[in-house]
Amino acid sequence: ERHLTHLRRELKCNADRLRALVAQYFPTETRTSKPDGGAVLWLELPNTVDAEVLFDRAIDAGISTLPGNLSSPRGAYRHFLRLSFGHPWCGATEDAIEWLGDEVHRMATAR
């Protein structure tokens, strides 16, 4: 029970950190979920951003994400992105979120 209590506290802290970094680095119209459980955060990106294109660019940069259309049987949610916060937090996590935010800004303004 102590382990689960500690784990829940860490996951909540990670979720709060991730939401704060998204607010800092992503376009202002980006919306985030507020999970009651689990270890993932969903982002709704600007409508002009294709999360699958972002996924491919992120993989090339060594960053793992999941575009929303891969979680939909109909391929919907093309401008949604899932990020995990279930791993130990480190500086590389913050660098990855900053990189993703910069890339989303570029993609949103490229059209």
Residue, then its C-alpha position, 0 to 999 in steps of 0.5 A: e500500500r505504501h508503494l502505491t501511495h508513493l507511485r500515485r503521488e509521483l504520477k500526479c506530480n509528473a502529470d502536473r509537470l507535463r501539463a505545465l511544460v505543455a502550457q509553457y512550450f506549446p501554442t496557446e490553443t493547445r488543450t490538455s486532458k486532466p487524467d484521473g488515473g493512468a499515466v498518459l496525457w492527451l493533447e489537442l493540438p491546433n487543427t492544422v497540425d497532423a500528429e502523425v507527421l509530428f510523430d514521424r519527426a519526433i521518432d527521428a529526434g528520439i522522442s516517443t509519442l502516439p498520434g491520436n489517429l492510431s488510437s481510433p478505429r476510424g483514423a479520427y483525432r489527427h490533431f491529438l497526441r498522447l504523451s506518457f508521464g509514467h516513467p521517471w522524470c528527468g531533464a531529457t523529458e523536459d528537453a523532449i517536451e520543449w522540442l515537441g512544442d517548438e515543432v508544433h509551433r513550426m507546423a502550426t504556422a507553416r500553413 
